[in-house]
């Protein structure tokens, strides 16, 4: 492919974004829009012989200011449209690459540079990734930068944000390049059963990335350091040891340089296993809230959700490759000559693969959300039993409600939520509290 295609688009995208970008962003939450930090249990949720989970849930939800609730609902509901626009935009970009034969041009350039097939694939991948990143950049900068700042969820100015995107591009060049060389190598060697072997290799590659990410990929974007505050670490490590998690340290990651979101995770395998919480959670969460969140994350680890998810996604990948085999053959038979694609083993077919994959996974969105939501509910239940902090859990649900709608409709939650809604999570915590009123003692999260 010749540079006349990429350079004008690159210059236009960068200049447009620089023209629109503010000189400096407004860090943190906008005034009056953050969810409240709860310092005491609301009256309706206090432990008593007449404790009622429904009343307690309503009492917690009543603490949320109307402006904060409206802003959270608007952000999350806008995300429904972003799912659609992301899909349509990606489809449009892939059709541009195919119909203008830019994909075939990138393949031809790679073949002129070298005759070595794996290197041809790598060169094609580099061109493809850079070009699609440029073409997708206007939507990416709106969705990842301007929209996040509009709702007070981002803390980066444009320069650091753009540098993170460049680092992500470089990671994609390396990991994606390896994956592309392996997968196209498989397709070329086993032409009849390529879809079976391609699915197997994809599952293996995805598993490797999941397992190495905490130690080798996350540090590219954020710095993790050992947390030395015994008031925070000791309860977490006691909870870990009580549930068979082989952790000796707790790590803190500097997520606040990018976002106001609170998060934590227990991830990895063997020496890559880590308990990590971000500095937003440390700064804004009470000790009880931190314990509740970490109990939830330990639930994912103890319940083998990572491996179960790999198995589930593995089944989905196999089905996708079976779909891909049929749909690629049909598409190439009809449009292959027009797009100058020689067959399934031709690197120029990649935009068609991404196009078909976008359709497949867009249709599957409710199913994938339901599976993840079920796992999150299991982790919630585990976390409540492990931490025994129902009020801390309610506090965490309200903080997470800064970017998740608290009280969706039933169909809405089924379609769009990959976590239980805030209302459901608080209600689950209050049901647990109703069955364990003896643990709601003075001094616990929010106790008067």
Order of alpha helices (4+ residues) and beta strands (2+ residues): alpha-alpha-alpha-alpha-alpha-alpha-alpha-alpha-alpha-beta-alpha-beta-beta-beta-alpha-alpha-alpha-alpha-alpha-alpha-alpha-alpha
